[in-house]
Amino acid sequence: SCALPQSAVERLPPERAAALCGDPTAVIADARSPVRFAEGHIADAIHLPCSASGVAASDAFARLAGKRTVVVYGDTTEEALAVAESLRRQTALQSLRVVVLEGGFSAWSSAGLACSSG
């Protein structure tokens, strides 16, 4: 479950997070609801909402295998922190650097950032 964070997760401003987009060892994860994800998300982001469980969660975790960094974002920084914390507690992902996009999706959009490969 997505509890409130106990420890400080690394936070990145949109410009720094965007720099990770071209990195093949990094993954962007959208922590928002399915409706919000469908309305628009950062290109190539995987959907990993707080409510993800079972197949959806294991599918997302499979996409994280072998990666070094995951950038989690939500509508707010807090929404992303809950998912980031649950990721950090996954023993299979202990070597993964989990960071949160500061300011959420709106900060990304207002910074005019895109994130697509090529």
Buried (B, 14 or more C-beta within 10 A) or exposed (E): EBEEBEEEBEBBEBEEBBEBBEEEEBBBBBBBBEEBBEEEBBEEBBBBBBEBEEEBBEEBBEBBEEBBBBBBBBBBBEBBBBBBBBBBEEEEBEEBBBBBBBBBBEBBEEEEBEBEEE
